[in-house]
Amino acid sequence: MWRTSSYSAENGSCVSIAFPTTGPVAVRDSKQPGGPRLVFPETAWTAFLHRQR
């Protein structure tokens, strides 16, 4: 199931993310649902979310 980021702009510039029960996380441009997807291992996605600012 794809979810749209809560940080997406109101002008339609959205990012959708798929969080499967297990396995890699997928990211896509929500304006092009059939377009390319970036796929990240769970460990890389977790590291990205917990990075220091």
PDB file of N, CA, C and O in Angstrom:
ATOM      1  N   MET A   1       0.838  -1.171   0.000  1.00  0.00           N
ATOM      2  CA  MET A   1       0.000   0.000   0.000  1.00  0.00           C
ATOM      3  C   MET A   1       0.891   1.244   0.000  1.00  0.00           C
ATOM      4  O   MET A   1       1.860   1.323   0.755  1.00  0.00           O
ATOM      5  N   TRP A   2       0.561   2.193  -0.834  1.00  0.00           N
ATOM      6  CA  TRP A   2       1.319   3.435  -0.960  1.00  0.00           C
ATOM      7  C   TRP A   2       0.706   4.508  -0.073  1.00  0.00           C
ATOM      8  O   TRP A   2      -0.515   4.637   0.008  1.00  0.00           O
ATOM      9  N   ARG A   3       1.565   5.276   0.592  1.00  0.00           N
ATOM     10  CA  ARG A   3       1.117   6.411   1.407  1.00  0.00           C
ATOM     11  C   ARG A   3       1.855   7.658   0.941  1.00  0.00           C
ATOM     12  O   ARG A   3       3.029   7.592   0.577  1.00  0.00           O
ATOM     13  N   THR A   4       1.167   8.789   0.953  1.00  0.00           N
ATOM     14  CA  THR A   4       1.770  10.049   0.553  1.00  0.00           C
ATOM     15  C   THR A   4       2.401  10.720   1.765  1.00  0.00           C
ATOM     16  O   THR A   4       1.825  10.730   2.853  1.00  0.00           O
ATOM     17  N   SER A   5       3.564  11.268   1.569  1.00  0.00           N
ATOM     18  CA  SER A   5       4.288  11.925   2.646  1.00  0.00           C
ATOM     19  C   SER A   5       3.494  13.095   3.220  1.00  0.00           C
ATOM     20  O   SER A   5       2.863  13.845   2.476  1.00  0.00           O
ATOM     21  N   SER A   6       3.526  13.249   4.541  1.00  0.00           N
ATOM     22  CA  SER A   6       2.849  14.378   5.189  1.00  0.00           C
ATOM     23  C   SER A   6       3.588  15.683   4.930  1.00  0.00           C
ATOM     24  O   SER A   6       3.045  16.754   5.198  1.00  0.00           O
ATOM     25  N   TYR A   7       4.815  15.620   4.414  1.00  0.00           N
ATOM     26  CA  TYR A   7       5.593  16.807   4.095  1.00  0.00           C
ATOM     27  C   TYR A   7       5.456  17.227   2.638  1.00  0.00           C
ATOM     28  O   TYR A   7       6.122  18.168   2.207  1.00  0.00           O
ATOM     29  N   SER A   8       4.616  16.557   1.878  1.00  0.00           N
ATOM     30  CA  SER A   8       4.448  16.883   0.467  1.00  0.00           C
ATOM     31  C   SER A   8       3.812  18.253   0.301  1.00  0.00           C
ATOM     32  O   SER A   8       2.972  18.665   1.101  1.00  0.00           O
ATOM     33  N   ALA A   9       4.223  18.948  -0.744  1.00  0.00           N
ATOM     34  CA  ALA A   9       3.698  20.283  -1.021  1.00  0.00           C
ATOM     35  C   ALA A   9       2.255  20.195  -1.517  1.00  0.00           C
ATOM     36  O   ALA A   9       1.839  19.182  -2.078  1.00  0.00           O
ATOM     37  N   GLU A  10       1.515  21.253  -1.305  1.00  0.00           N
ATOM     38  CA  GLU A  10       0.122  21.294  -1.744  1.00  0.00           C
ATOM     39  C   GLU A  10      -0.015  21.505  -3.251  1.00  0.00           C
ATOM     40  O   GLU A  10      -1.123  21.449  -3.786  1.00  0.00           O
ATOM     41  N   ASN A  11       1.094  21.746  -3.931  1.00  0.00           N
ATOM     42  CA  ASN A  11       1.046  21.994  -5.372  1.00  0.00           C
ATOM     43  C   ASN A  11       1.117  20.705  -6.193  1.00  0.00           C
ATOM     44  O   ASN A  11       1.274  20.761  -7.412  1.00  0.00           O
ATOM     45  N   GLY A  12       1.004  19.562  -5.548  1.00  0.00           N
ATOM     46  CA  GLY A  12       1.021  18.294  -6.257  1.00  0.00           C
ATOM     47  C   GLY A  12       2.386  17.636  -6.327  1.00  0.00           C
ATOM     48  O   GLY A  12       2.523  16.555  -6.900  1.00  0.00           O
ATOM     49  N   SER A  13       3.401  18.274  -5.750  1.00  0.00           N
ATOM     50  CA  SER A  13       4.742  17.678  -5.714  1.00  0.00           C
ATOM     51  C   SER A  13       4.809  16.721  -4.544  1.00  0.00           C
ATOM     52  O   SER A  13       5.218  17.096  -3.445  1.00  0.00           O
ATOM     53  N   CYS A  14       4.405  15.485  -4.782  1.00  0.00           N
ATOM     54  CA  CYS A  14       4.266  14.520  -3.688  1.00  0.00           C
ATOM     55  C   CYS A  14       5.183  13.325  -3.858  1.00  0.00           C
ATOM     56  O   CYS A  14       5.557  12.945  -4.968  1.00  0.00           O
ATOM     57  N   VAL A  15       5.527  12.756  -2.739  1.00  0.00           N
ATOM     58  CA  VAL A  15       6.290  11.522  -2.696  1.00  0.00           C
ATOM     59  C   VAL A  15       5.414  10.481  -2.031  1.00  0.00           C
ATOM     60  O   VAL A  15       4.825  10.749  -0.984  1.00  0.00           O
ATOM     61  N   SER A  16       5.318   9.300  -2.619  1.00  0.00           N
ATOM     62  CA  SER A  16       4.578   8.190  -2.018  1.00  0.00           C
ATOM     63  C   SER A  16       5.576   7.133  -1.586  1.00  0.00           C
ATOM     64  O   SER A  16       6.598   6.915  -2.237  1.00  0.00           O
ATOM     65  N   ILE A  17       5.261   6.482  -0.476  1.00  0.00           N
ATOM     66  CA  ILE A  17       6.154   5.483   0.088  1.00  0.00           C
ATOM     67  C   ILE A  17       5.352   4.213   0.365  1.00  0.00           C
ATOM     68  O   ILE A  17       4.234   4.278   0.876  1.00  0.00           O
ATOM     69  N   ALA A  18       5.925   3.067   0.028  1.00  0.00           N
ATOM     70  CA  ALA A  18       5.306   1.769   0.311  1.00  0.00           C
ATOM     71  C   ALA A  18       6.124   1.068   1.388  1.00  0.00           C
ATOM     72  O   ALA A  18       7.326   0.856   1.231  1.00  0.00           O
ATOM     73  N   PHE A  19       5.456   0.711   2.484  1.00  0.00           N
ATOM     74  CA  PHE A  19       6.085   0.018   3.599  1.00  0.00           C
ATOM     75  C   PHE A  19       5.531  -1.403   3.673  1.00  0.00           C
ATOM     76  O   PHE A  19       4.490  -1.624   4.292  1.00  0.00           O
ATOM     77  N   PRO A  20       6.204  -2.362   3.056  1.00  0.00           N
ATOM     78  CA  PRO A  20       5.723  -3.735   3.141  1.00  0.00           C
ATOM     79  C   PRO A  20       5.929  -4.294   4.552  1.00  0.00           C
ATOM     80  O   PRO A  20       6.672  -3.721   5.350  1.00  0.00           O
ATOM     81  N   THR A  21       5.277  -5.395   4.848  1.00  0.00           N
ATOM     82  CA  THR A  21       5.441  -6.032   6.151  1.00  0.00           C
ATOM     83  C   THR A  21       6.907  -6.399   6.381  1.00  0.00           C
ATOM     84  O   THR A  21       7.442  -6.178   7.468  1.00  0.00           O
ATOM     85  N   THR A  22       7.537  -6.943   5.384  1.00  0.00           N
ATOM     86  CA  THR A  22       8.968  -7.237   5.424  1.00  0.00           C
ATOM     87  C   THR A  22       9.557  -6.887   4.074  1.00  0.00           C
ATOM     88  O   THR A  22       8.850  -6.842   3.068  1.00  0.00           O
ATOM     89  N   GLY A  23      10.841  -6.644   4.059  1.00  0.00           N
ATOM     90  CA  GLY A  23      11.510  -6.367   2.795  1.00  0.00           C
ATOM     91  C   GLY A  23      11.757  -4.893   2.566  1.00  0.00           C
ATOM     92  O   GLY A  23      11.570  -4.070   3.462  1.00  0.00           O
ATOM     93  N   PRO A  24      12.181  -4.567   1.350  1.00  0.00           N
ATOM     94  CA  PRO A  24      12.590  -3.202   1.040  1.00  0.00           C
ATOM     95  C   PRO A  24      11.428  -2.196   1.034  1.00  0.00           C
ATOM     96  O   PRO A  24      10.262  -2.556   0.866  1.00  0.00           O
ATOM     97  N   VAL A  25      11.793  -0.936   1.223  1.00  0.00           N
ATOM     98  CA  VAL A  25      10.848   0.186   1.187  1.00  0.00           C
ATOM     99  C   VAL A  25      10.952   0.813  -0.198  1.00  0.00           C
ATOM    100  O   VAL A  25      12.056   0.997  -0.711  1.00  0.00           O
ATOM    101  N   ALA A  26       9.816   1.143  -0.812  1.00  0.00           N
ATOM    102  CA  ALA A  26       9.808   1.735  -2.149  1.00  0.00           C
ATOM    103  C   ALA A  26       9.314   3.181  -2.075  1.00  0.00           C
ATOM    104  O   ALA A  26       8.434   3.513  -1.280  1.00  0.00           O
ATOM    105  N   VAL A  27       9.901   4.037  -2.926  1.00  0.00           N
ATOM    106  CA  VAL A  27       9.544   5.458  -2.992  1.00  0.00           C
ATOM    107  C   VAL A  27       9.261   5.795  -4.451  1.00  0.00           C
ATOM    108  O   VAL A  27       9.977   5.350  -5.348  1.00  0.00           O
ATOM    109  N   ARG A  28       8.202   6.593  -4.686  1.00  0.00           N
ATOM    110  CA  ARG A  28       7.867   6.984  -6.061  1.00  0.00           C
ATOM    111  C   ARG A  28       7.308   8.406  -6.078  1.00  0.00           C
ATOM    112  O   ARG A  28       6.957   8.965  -5.038  1.00  0.00           O
ATOM    113  N   ASP A  29       7.234   8.966  -7.261  1.00  0.00           N
ATOM    114  CA  ASP A  29       6.582  10.254  -7.492  1.00  0.00           C
ATOM    115  C   ASP A  29       5.090   9.961  -7.625  1.00  0.00           C
ATOM    116  O   ASP A  29       4.684   9.230  -8.528  1.00  0.00           O
ATOM    117  N   SER A  30       4.274  10.521  -6.740  1.00  0.00           N
ATOM    118  CA  SER A  30       2.849  10.191  -6.751  1.00  0.00           C
ATOM    119  C   SER A  30       2.126  10.707  -7.998  1.00  0.00           C
ATOM    120  O   SER A  30       1.022  10.252  -8.297  1.00  0.00           O
ATOM    121  N   LYS A  31       2.725  11.641  -8.723  1.00  0.00           N
ATOM    122  CA  LYS A  31       2.125  12.112  -9.968  1.00  0.00           C
ATOM    123  C   LYS A  31       2.290  11.099 -11.092  1.00  0.00           C
ATOM    124  O   LYS A  31       1.595  11.169 -12.105  1.00  0.00           O
ATOM    125  N   GLN A  32       3.218  10.151 -10.911  1.00  0.00           N
ATOM    126  CA  GLN A  32       3.475   9.122 -11.913  1.00  0.00           C
ATOM    127  C   GLN A  32       3.453   7.744 -11.243  1.00  0.00           C
ATOM    128  O   GLN A  32       4.496   7.103 -11.118  1.00  0.00           O
ATOM    129  N   PRO A  33       2.276   7.288 -10.815  1.00  0.00           N
ATOM    130  CA  PRO A  33       2.206   6.023 -10.072  1.00  0.00           C
ATOM    131  C   PRO A  33       2.749   4.815 -10.835  1.00  0.00           C
ATOM    132  O   PRO A  33       3.172   3.840 -10.213  1.00  0.00           O
ATOM    133  N   GLY A  34       2.746   4.857 -12.138  1.00  0.00           N
ATOM    134  CA  GLY A  34       3.282   3.741 -12.921  1.00  0.00           C
ATOM    135  C   GLY A  34       4.735   3.942 -13.303  1.00  0.00           C
ATOM    136  O   GLY A  34       5.324   3.103 -13.984  1.00  0.00           O
ATOM    137  N   GLY A  35       5.312   5.049 -12.867  1.00  0.00           N
ATOM    138  CA  GLY A  35       6.692   5.375 -13.228  1.00  0.00           C
ATOM    139  C   GLY A  35       7.715   4.641 -12.391  1.00  0.00           C
ATOM    140  O   GLY A  35       7.383   3.698 -11.672  1.00  0.00           O
ATOM    141  N   PRO A  36       8.964   5.076 -12.488  1.00  0.00           N
ATOM    142  CA  PRO A  36      10.039   4.400 -11.768  1.00  0.00           C
ATOM    143  C   PRO A  36       9.906   4.523 -10.256  1.00  0.00           C
ATOM    144  O   PRO A  36       9.277   5.446  -9.738  1.00  0.00           O
ATOM    145  N   ARG A  37      10.509   3.578  -9.574  1.00  0.00           N
ATOM    146  CA  ARG A  37      10.502   3.556  -8.106  1.00  0.00           C
ATOM    147  C   ARG A  37      11.929   3.391  -7.617  1.00  0.00           C
ATOM    148  O   ARG A  37      12.743   2.714  -8.244  1.00  0.00           O
ATOM    149  N   LEU A  38      12.217   4.013  -6.501  1.00  0.00           N
ATOM    150  CA  LEU A  38      13.484   3.782  -5.817  1.00  0.00           C
ATOM    151  C   LEU A  38      13.200   2.768  -4.716  1.00  0.00           C
ATOM    152  O   LEU A  38      12.201   2.885  -4.006  1.00  0.00           O
ATOM    153  N   VAL A  39      14.065   1.781  -4.572  1.00  0.00           N
ATOM    154  CA  VAL A  39      13.858   0.733  -3.574  1.00  0.00           C
ATOM    155  C   VAL A  39      15.060   0.715  -2.638  1.00  0.00           C
ATOM    156  O   VAL A  39      16.207   0.682  -3.084  1.00  0.00           O
ATOM    157  N   PHE A  40      14.784   0.736  -1.329  1.00  0.00           N
ATOM    158  CA  PHE A  40      15.827   0.783  -0.311  1.00  0.00           C
ATOM    159  C   PHE A  40      15.693  -0.388   0.660  1.00  0.00           C
ATOM    160  O   PHE A  40      14.580  -0.728   1.063  1.00  0.00           O
ATOM    161  N   PRO A  41      16.809  -1.008   1.041  1.00  0.00           N
ATOM    162  CA  PRO A  41      16.743  -2.027   2.089  1.00  0.00           C
ATOM    163  C   PRO A  41      16.215  -1.397   3.383  1.00  0.00           C
ATOM    164  O   PRO A  41      16.397  -0.200   3.610  1.00  0.00           O
ATOM    165  N   GLU A  42      15.572  -2.191   4.218  1.00  0.00           N
ATOM    166  CA  GLU A  42      15.012  -1.675   5.470  1.00  0.00           C
ATOM    167  C   GLU A  42      16.065  -0.951   6.309  1.00  0.00           C
ATOM    168  O   GLU A  42      15.775   0.091   6.899  1.00  0.00           O
ATOM    169  N   THR A  43      17.277  -1.491   6.368  1.00  0.00           N
ATOM    170  CA  THR A  43      18.332  -0.877   7.185  1.00  0.00           C
ATOM    171  C   THR A  43      18.714   0.502   6.661  1.00  0.00           C
ATOM    172  O   THR A  43      18.950   1.413   7.454  1.00  0.00           O
ATOM    173  N   ALA A  44      18.778   0.674   5.352  1.00  0.00           N
ATOM    174  CA  ALA A  44      19.112   1.976   4.765  1.00  0.00           C
ATOM    175  C   ALA A  44      17.994   2.984   5.022  1.00  0.00           C
ATOM    176  O   ALA A  44      18.265   4.148   5.316  1.00  0.00           O
ATOM    177  N   TRP A  45      16.742   2.543   4.914  1.00  0.00           N
ATOM    178  CA  TRP A  45      15.604   3.434   5.160  1.00  0.00           C
ATOM    179  C   TRP A  45      15.582   3.889   6.623  1.00  0.00           C
ATOM    180  O   TRP A  45      15.352   5.064   6.910  1.00  0.00           O
ATOM    181  N   THR A  46      15.821   2.952   7.542  1.00  0.00           N
ATOM    182  CA  THR A  46      15.843   3.291   8.969  1.00  0.00           C
ATOM    183  C   THR A  46      16.967   4.275   9.263  1.00  0.00           C
ATOM    184  O   THR A  46      16.768   5.226  10.019  1.00  0.00           O
ATOM    185  N   ALA A  47      18.136   4.067   8.685  1.00  0.00           N
ATOM    186  CA  ALA A  47      19.253   4.993   8.874  1.00  0.00           C
ATOM    187  C   ALA A  47      18.897   6.379   8.341  1.00  0.00           C
ATOM    188  O   ALA A  47      19.232   7.383   8.970  1.00  0.00           O
ATOM    189  N   PHE A  48      18.235   6.447   7.207  1.00  0.00           N
ATOM    190  CA  PHE A  48      17.815   7.722   6.629  1.00  0.00           C
ATOM    191  C   PHE A  48      16.849   8.457   7.578  1.00  0.00           C
ATOM    192  O   PHE A  48      16.984   9.661   7.797  1.00  0.00           O
ATOM    193  N   LEU A  49      15.892   7.731   8.128  1.00  0.00           N
ATOM    194  CA  LEU A  49      14.910   8.352   9.017  1.00  0.00           C
ATOM    195  C   LEU A  49      15.521   8.837  10.326  1.00  0.00           C
ATOM    196  O   LEU A  49      15.030   9.796  10.921  1.00  0.00           O
ATOM    197  N   HIS A  50      16.570   8.192  10.771  1.00  0.00           N
ATOM    198  CA  HIS A  50      17.177   8.537  12.058  1.00  0.00           C
ATOM    199  C   HIS A  50      18.464   9.335  11.942  1.00  0.00           C
ATOM    200  O   HIS A  50      19.225   9.431  12.905  1.00  0.00           O
ATOM    201  N   ARG A  51      18.714   9.910  10.769  1.00  0.00           N
ATOM    202  CA  ARG A  51      19.943  10.680  10.569  1.00  0.00           C
ATOM    203  C   ARG A  51      19.943  11.923  11.454  1.00  0.00           C
ATOM    204  O   ARG A  51      18.887  12.423  11.842  1.00  0.00           O
ATOM    205  N   GLN A  52      21.119  12.404  11.760  1.00  0.00           N
ATOM    206  CA  GLN A  52      21.265  13.624  12.561  1.00  0.00           C
ATOM    207  C   GLN A  52      21.178  14.832  11.643  1.00  0.00           C
ATOM    208  O   GLN A  52      21.703  14.818  10.530  1.00  0.00           O
ATOM    209  N   ARG A  53      20.524  15.858  12.109  1.00  0.00           N
ATOM    210  CA  ARG A  53      20.398  17.089  11.293  1.00  0.00           C
ATOM    211  C   ARG A  53      21.474  18.064  11.650  1.00  0.00           C
ATOM    212  O   ARG A  53      21.538  19.152  11.078  1.00  0.00           O
TER     213      ARG A  53
END
